[in-house]
Amino acid sequence: MENSSPMKTPMSTSLKLYSDPDGKDVNATTYRGMIGSLMYLTASRPDIMFSTFLCARFQSKPKESHLAAVKRIIRYLKGTADLGLWYPKETVPGRSSRQLGVEEAKLRVHLHRRGGVCSSRQLLLASHLDAHPAERLRL
């Protein structure tokens, strides 16, 4: 993999993965390890999420075609090492991420008691407001 060329996309648009019953088997433990590592990376690299989880569907009986798709994702990562999400230690000045989590949990309880519905985008926006999130989001 060190001498392989980097890719511009994580998966070919023309590639259709299927169970491939006639394909050659590969080591399932190694394949699962590669998938697990890629799943870990999806926290900071959402651009590989679709391809990774598509390949994860074939963990029980991986074939060479599935391994080739996983290797392409890794080659894509090699070529795009400068991309990714960064999660700062403090997301809001003066509030730690733990405090935001507690406030969002309080908001969820408040909305549950009132019978309201709130999306994750609203929770994120509400956590950045000066007032308590439950006071700002009235349903």
C-alpha positions in Angstrom: 0.0 0.0 0.0 3.0 2.4 0.5 3.8 2.3 -3.2 0.2 2.6 -4.4 -1.0 5.7 -6.1 -3.5 7.9 -4.3 -7.1 8.1 -5.5 -9.3 11.1 -6.0 -12.6 9.4 -4.9 -13.2 6.8 -2.2 -15.2 4.5 -4.5 -15.8 4.2 -8.2 -19.2 5.3 -9.4 -19.5 2.3 -11.7 -18.6 -0.3 -9.0 -21.5 -2.3 -7.7 -20.7 -4.4 -4.6 -22.7 -7.6 -4.1 -22.2 -10.8 -2.2 -20.1 -12.3 -5.0 -20.6 -16.0 -4.2 -18.0 -17.1 -6.9 -15.3 -14.8 -5.7 -12.2 -15.8 -3.9 -12.4 -15.6 -0.1 -10.1 -13.4 1.9 -9.2 -13.4 5.6 -12.3 -12.2 7.5 -10.4 -11.1 10.6 -8.1 -8.8 8.6 -11.0 -7.5 6.6 -13.0 -6.7 9.8 -9.9 -5.0 11.3 -9.6 -2.8 8.2 -13.4 -1.9 8.3 -13.1 -1.2 12.0 -10.2 1.2 11.4 -12.2 3.0 8.7 -15.3 3.3 10.9 -13.1 4.9 13.5 -11.9 7.5 10.9 -15.5 8.4 9.9 -15.7 10.6 13.0 -13.2 13.0 11.4 -13.7 12.0 7.8 -17.4 11.9 6.9 -16.5 11.8 3.2 -15.7 8.0 3.6 -18.8 7.1 5.5 -20.9 5.8 2.7 -18.1 3.8 1.1 -17.0 2.3 4.5 -20.4 1.3 5.6 -21.2 -0.2 2.2 -18.1 -2.4 2.5 -19.0 -3.2 6.1 -22.1 -5.1 4.8 -19.8 -7.9 3.6 -17.9 -8.6 6.9 -19.3 -12.2 7.3 -17.9 -13.5 4.0 -15.5 -11.0 2.4 -14.2 -11.6 -1.1 -11.4 -10.1 -3.1 -13.7 -7.6 -4.7 -14.7 -6.3 -1.3 -11.1 -6.1 -0.2 -10.2 -4.2 -3.4 -12.9 -1.6 -2.5 -11.5 -1.2 1.0 -8.0 -0.7 -0.3 -9.3 2.0 -2.7 -10.8 3.8 0.3 -7.4 3.6 2.0 -5.6 4.9 -1.1 -8.2 7.8 -1.2 -7.2 8.6 2.4 -3.6 8.6 1.4 -4.2 11.2 -1.3 -6.4 13.4 0.9 -4.5 13.3 4.2 -5.0 17.1 4.5 -8.8 16.8 4.7 -10.8 16.2 7.8 -12.9 17.7 10.6 -11.3 19.1 13.7 -13.1 19.2 17.0 -11.8 21.9 19.3 -11.6 21.2 23.0 -13.9 24.1 23.8 -16.7 24.5 21.2 -18.2 27.7 22.9 -16.0 30.2 24.7 -16.4 29.7 28.5 -18.2 26.4 28.1 -16.6 23.0 27.9 -18.1 20.3 25.6 -19.1 18.4 28.8 -21.3 21.4 29.9 -22.8 21.6 26.4 -23.7 17.9 26.6 -25.4 18.4 30.0 -27.4 21.3 28.6 -28.5 19.4 25.5 -29.5 16.4 27.7 -31.6 18.8 29.8 -33.2 20.2 26.6 -34.0 16.7 25.4 -35.8 16.0 28.7 -37.6 19.3 28.5 -38.8 18.6 24.9 -39.8 15.0 25.8 -42.0 16.2 28.7 -43.6 18.8 26.4 -44.1 16.3 23.6 -42.0 18.4 21.2 -39.6 17.3 18.5 -36.1 18.7 18.0 -33.4 17.9 15.4 -29.7 17.7 16.1 -29.2 20.9 14.1 -31.6 22.7 16.4 -29.7 21.3 19.4 -26.4 22.5 18.0 -27.8 26.0 17.4 -29.5 26.1 20.8 -26.3 25.2 22.6 -24.5 28.2 21.2 -27.1 30.7 22.5 -26.5 32.8 25.6 -29.6 31.7 27.5 -30.3 28.2 28.6 -31.4 26.1 25.5 -34.7 25.1 27.1 -35.6 28.8 27.5 -34.8 29.6 23.9 -36.5 26.7 22.1 -40.2 26.9 22.9 -42.5 24.6 21.0 
